[in-house]
Amino acid sequence: MIAGDAESFRVLVERHSRAVFRLAFRMTGNESDAEDIVQETFLRAYRGLGQFEARADFGTWLHRVAINCALDHLRRAKRREEEIREKPGGEEDAEALDAVPCGGPTPERLLLSSELRTKIAGAMAALSDRERAAFVLRHFDGCSIAEIAKALGLRDGATKNTIFRAVQKLREALQPLVNS
């Protein structure tokens, strides 16, 4: 594909948008944020097509762009939350902000959720951004260690260690559910 070929890029968006959305949703836990990340991912990918090497796998390259977008989003959200808490009266504002619905799941979806989903989401949220990304890529998307390493900019050994730490943390957090 030639950089700037809009029709070819549209086909790539159609082919990869669901996978990018799943990754973004698993990283953020929020549908609205995931949609924003998908848009940002494809915008960055379109602008960066000149940097894409044709011998590389487009899906792996796009995963890396998506992960970077998700990590940037999570950092911005964390910074905004910290700024609110640091302002005078920030604790009250933060509590009020926590009470406001944030475009999360619909009531129908909330009815379908269970204690298990809540515990898993909490355990996933407790992982570092990198651990969460590595775990999602490995166990949800079925990526190889080499693909994950490339997407995260790590060596294979560091990637394995990151996935191992994520699994250990999740096992520890979810152990009470297994024993109950």
ROZA-712523 format. One record per residue (C-alpha): x, y, z; residue number from 0. Coordinates in steps of 0.2 Angstrom, whole numbers. Last residue first. Example, Ala and Ser with C-alpha at 12.3 -4.5 7.8 and 13.67 -1.06 7.14 Angstrom:
// ROZA-712523
X / Y / Z / resi
68 / -5 / 36 / 1
62 / -22 / 39 / 0
//
This chain:
// ROZA-712523
X / Y / Z / resi
-75 / -99 / 239 / 179
-57 / -105 / 236 / 178
-56 / -100 / 218 / 177
-64 / -83 / 221 / 176
-51 / -79 / 235 / 175
-37 / -83 / 223 / 174
-42 / -69 / 211 / 173
-30 / -56 / 217 / 172
-16 / -68 / 219 / 171
-19 / -76 / 202 / 170
-20 / -59 / 194 / 169
-4 / -53 / 201 / 168
5 / -69 / 196 / 167
-2 / -68 / 178 / 166
4 / -50 / 177 / 165
21 / -54 / 183 / 164
23 / -69 / 171 / 163
17 / -57 / 157 / 162
31 / -44 / 161 / 161
44 / -58 / 163 / 160
40 / -65 / 146 / 159
41 / -48 / 139 / 158
58 / -44 / 148 / 157
65 / -60 / 140 / 156
59 / -56 / 123 / 155
66 / -39 / 123 / 154
54 / -24 / 124 / 153
47 / -11 / 113 / 152
29 / -15 / 118 / 151
23 / -20 / 100 / 150
40 / -29 / 96 / 149
40 / -38 / 112 / 148
22 / -43 / 110 / 147
25 / -50 / 93 / 146
40 / -59 / 99 / 145
31 / -67 / 113 / 144
17 / -72 / 101 / 143
0 / -64 / 101 / 142
-16 / -73 / 106 / 141
-27 / -58 / 107 / 140
-34 / -61 / 124 / 139
-20 / -70 / 133 / 138
-5 / -63 / 125 / 137
-10 / -46 / 119 / 136
-20 / -43 / 135 / 135
-7 / -49 / 146 / 134
7 / -38 / 138 / 133
-5 / -23 / 138 / 132
-10 / -26 / 156 / 131
8 / -28 / 162 / 130
13 / -12 / 153 / 129
-1 / -2 / 160 / 128
3 / -8 / 178 / 127
-9 / -21 / 184 / 126
-22 / -16 / 197 / 125
-34 / -12 / 183 / 124
-34 / -30 / 178 / 123
-38 / -36 / 196 / 122
-52 / -24 / 197 / 121
-59 / -29 / 180 / 120
-57 / -48 / 186 / 119
-66 / -44 / 202 / 118
-80 / -35 / 193 / 117
-82 / -48 / 180 / 116
-83 / -61 / 194 / 115
-96 / -51 / 204 / 114
-107 / -51 / 189 / 113
-111 / -40 / 174 / 112
-127 / -44 / 164 / 111
-137 / -31 / 173 / 110
-124 / -18 / 171 / 109
-125 / -22 / 152 / 108
-143 / -18 / 152 / 107
-140 / -2 / 162 / 106
-128 / 4 / 149 / 105
-109 / 3 / 152 / 104
-99 / 18 / 155 / 103
-101 / 36 / 148 / 102
-93 / 43 / 164 / 101
-108 / 43 / 176 / 100
-105 / 57 / 189 / 99
-102 / 51 / 207 / 98
-83 / 50 / 204 / 97
-83 / 68 / 199 / 96
-92 / 73 / 215 / 95
-79 / 64 / 225 / 94
-65 / 72 / 215 / 93
-73 / 89 / 217 / 92
-74 / 86 / 236 / 91
-56 / 80 / 236 / 90
-50 / 95 / 225 / 89
-57 / 108 / 237 / 88
-41 / 118 / 233 / 87
-33 / 109 / 218 / 86
-22 / 94 / 220 / 85
-36 / 81 / 218 / 84
-42 / 88 / 202 / 83
-24 / 89 / 195 / 82
-21 / 71 / 200 / 81
-37 / 65 / 191 / 80
-31 / 75 / 175 / 79
-14 / 67 / 176 / 78
-21 / 49 / 178 / 77
-32 / 52 / 163 / 76
-18 / 59 / 153 / 75
-7 / 44 / 157 / 74
-21 / 32 / 153 / 73
-24 / 40 / 136 / 72
-5 / 40 / 132 / 71
-5 / 21 / 136 / 70
-20 / 18 / 125 / 69
-12 / 28 / 111 / 68
4 / 18 / 113 / 67
-5 / 2 / 113 / 66
-14 / 6 / 98 / 65
2 / 11 / 88 / 64
10 / -5 / 94 / 63
-5 / -15 / 88 / 62
-4 / -6 / 71 / 61
14 / -12 / 69 / 60
9 / -30 / 73 / 59
-6 / -29 / 62 / 58
5 / -22 / 47 / 57
17 / -36 / 48 / 56
35 / -29 / 44 / 55
42 / -31 / 26 / 54
32 / -15 / 21 / 53
41 / -4 / 33 / 52
29 / 8 / 41 / 51
37 / 25 / 44 / 50
28 / 33 / 28 / 49
12 / 26 / 35 / 48
14 / 38 / 50 / 47
0 / 50 / 47 / 46
-12 / 36 / 43 / 45
-7 / 26 / 58 / 44
-8 / 41 / 70 / 43
-26 / 44 / 64 / 42
-30 / 25 / 65 / 41
-24 / 25 / 83 / 40
-33 / 41 / 88 / 39
-49 / 34 / 81 / 38
-47 / 18 / 90 / 37
-42 / 27 / 106 / 36
-58 / 38 / 106 / 35
-68 / 22 / 103 / 34
-59 / 14 / 118 / 33
-62 / 29 / 129 / 32
-81 / 28 / 125 / 31
-81 / 9 / 129 / 30
-72 / 10 / 145 / 29
-62 / -4 / 153 / 28
-46 / 6 / 148 / 27
-34 / -8 / 142 / 26
-47 / -21 / 138 / 25
-57 / -8 / 128 / 24
-42 / -2 / 119 / 23
-37 / -20 / 114 / 22
-55 / -25 / 109 / 21
-56 / -8 / 99 / 20
-40 / -12 / 90 / 19
-46 / -29 / 85 / 18
-62 / -23 / 79 / 17
-54 / -9 / 69 / 16
-42 / -21 / 60 / 15
-50 / -26 / 43 / 14
-62 / -11 / 41 / 13
-47 / 1 / 45 / 12
-36 / -8 / 33 / 11
-49 / -7 / 19 / 10
-51 / 12 / 22 / 9
-32 / 13 / 21 / 8
-32 / 5 / 4 / 7
-46 / 18 / -2 / 6
-36 / 33 / 6 / 5
-19 / 29 / -3 / 4
-9 / 41 / 7 / 3
6 / 30 / 10 / 2
6 / 17 / -4 / 1
0 / 0 / 0 / 0
//
